[in-house]
Amino acid sequence: AAYLMAVLAGNDSPSAADIKKILDSVESEFDETIASKLVSELEGKTVHEMIAEGKEKLKSFGGGGGGGAVAVGGGAAAGGGAADTAAPAEQKAAVVEEEEEEDM
């Protein structure tokens, strides 16, 4: 992420020192070995090329995400039911508040 932040800031080929500076600014841990390996593997490549290559590789995985959507959908339905039962109570509270205001 720090590498990409440096690129977005205009540094087309960030060094390990650039990554360290970004991570130090947010008091995050920095591993020189990992940063140096990342920089050496990305040397001579642009981030845009790497993202394009990654997208092509992801296409070979197929859809496969349907299971998660079903679980999320079920949770949303259950949550919607809870909101429906809470709504009448809120309406009753609003009516009581209106009646109290009229009494004043």
Protein Blocks (a to p, Z undefined) as FASTA:
>chain_A
ZZmmmmmnopabacfklmmmmmmmnopacdfklmmmmmmmmgoiafklmmmmmmmmmmmn
onolmmmmmmmmmmmmmmmmmmmmmmmmmmmmmmmmmmmmmmZZ
